[in-house]
Amino acid sequence: QGIFGSNIDLSDINSVDRHHNFKVIATADDFGLVKVFRYPCIETTSEFIVGKGHSSHVTNVRWTSGDQLVSVGGNDKCLFVWKMLNM
């Protein structure tokens, strides 16, 4: 619910994954952004942390068994590994 802001089409979010600690979720979108929200995220005005680096849409995000987040780009064909601190 809350990952869809007021200006986002339902098809703009390509992937969502919840961390194993049940405290945060990550999203991948068509704007090249990786976002991390607190979980549960039910308000459309929910705050989030933004990871920038992909040059085009992000096709997938997944948490590792540690506190790292892996994101895969579409046209840029890049794989990013994000380290999350203070979760």
C-alpha positions, 0 to 999 in steps of 0.5 A: 500500500504505502510503497505506491506514492500519489504519483506512481502507477501500479506498474512502476514498481517491479519488485518488492522484498521483505527483510528477514527481520520483518522491519524493512522492505525494499522496492525496485522501480522504473525510475532507476531507484531502489527504495527501503521502507519501514515495514509494515508500510501502509501510508502513501506518505511513508518515508523511505531511503533512496539508493541511486546508481542504476541508469534505467529501470531496476528489475529486481531486489532481494535481501541476502541472508545478511544485511545486504540488498542486491539490485539488478538493473534492466538496460544497464545490466548492472548488479549492485550490492547495498549494505544497510546499516542501523536497521 
